[in-house]
Amino acid sequence: MRPRDRALVRDEETGWLFSGRCLRVRPNPLGTLDDKSEPNRKMSETLEEMARTLFKAWFVDVEPARQM
């Protein structure tokens, strides 16, 4: 092990001590989830809007089905 890999570094968020090597390979799962949450929220809004439109057309306005 190289000497610089043995040096301890304090994590600013938790205050825990880690070796420099641990900090380089530590994954960031919360960042990955944050990256996915916004597209999922937009997709959910779109699907909800489509479902409301379809429900209104079929059960409120009672529009006839179109032939394809």
C-alpha positions as CSV (number, residue, x, y, z in Angstrom):
1,M,0.0,0.0,0.0
2,R,1.3,3.4,-0.9
3,P,1.8,5.9,2.0
4,R,-0.8,8.3,0.7
5,D,-3.5,5.6,0.7
6,R,-3.0,5.2,4.5
7,A,-3.7,8.8,5.2
8,L,-7.0,9.4,7.0
9,V,-9.4,12.0,5.7
10,R,-12.4,13.3,7.6
11,D,-15.7,13.2,5.8
12,E,-17.4,16.6,5.9
13,E,-20.9,15.3,6.1
14,T,-20.5,12.6,8.7
15,G,-17.3,13.6,10.5
16,W,-16.0,10.0,10.1
17,L,-12.5,9.2,9.2
18,F,-11.7,7.3,6.0
19,S,-8.6,6.3,4.2
20,G,-8.0,8.4,1.1
21,R,-8.5,5.2,-1.0
22,C,-11.9,4.5,0.5
23,L,-13.1,8.0,-0.4
24,R,-12.1,7.5,-4.1
25,V,-14.1,4.3,-4.5
26,R,-17.1,5.1,-2.3
27,P,-20.2,5.1,-4.5
28,N,-22.9,7.8,-4.2
29,P,-26.2,5.9,-4.3
30,L,-28.3,9.0,-3.3
31,G,-27.0,11.0,-6.2
32,T,-28.1,8.2,-8.6
33,L,-31.6,8.2,-7.0
34,D,-31.8,12.0,-7.3
35,D,-30.9,11.7,-11.0
36,K,-33.8,9.3,-11.6
37,S,-36.5,11.0,-9.4
38,E,-37.1,14.0,-11.7
39,P,-37.7,12.0,-14.9
40,N,-39.9,9.6,-12.9
41,R,-41.9,12.5,-11.5
42,K,-42.4,14.0,-15.0
43,M,-43.5,10.6,-16.4
44,S,-45.9,10.1,-13.6
45,E,-47.5,13.5,-14.2
46,T,-47.8,12.7,-17.9
47,L,-49.4,9.3,-17.3
48,E,-51.8,10.8,-14.8
49,E,-52.9,13.5,-17.2
50,M,-53.5,10.9,-19.9
51,A,-55.5,8.7,-17.6
52,R,-57.7,11.7,-16.6
53,T,-58.3,12.7,-20.2
54,L,-59.2,9.1,-21.1
55,F,-61.5,8.7,-18.1
56,K,-63.3,12.0,-18.9
57,A,-63.7,11.0,-22.6
58,W,-65.1,7.6,-21.8
59,F,-67.2,8.2,-18.7
60,V,-68.0,11.9,-18.4
61,D,-68.4,13.1,-22.0
62,V,-69.3,9.6,-23.3
63,E,-67.5,10.1,-26.6
64,P,-67.8,7.3,-29.1
65,A,-64.7,5.2,-29.8
66,R,-62.8,6.0,-33.0
67,Q,-62.3,3.2,-35.6
68,M,-58.7,2.7,-36.6
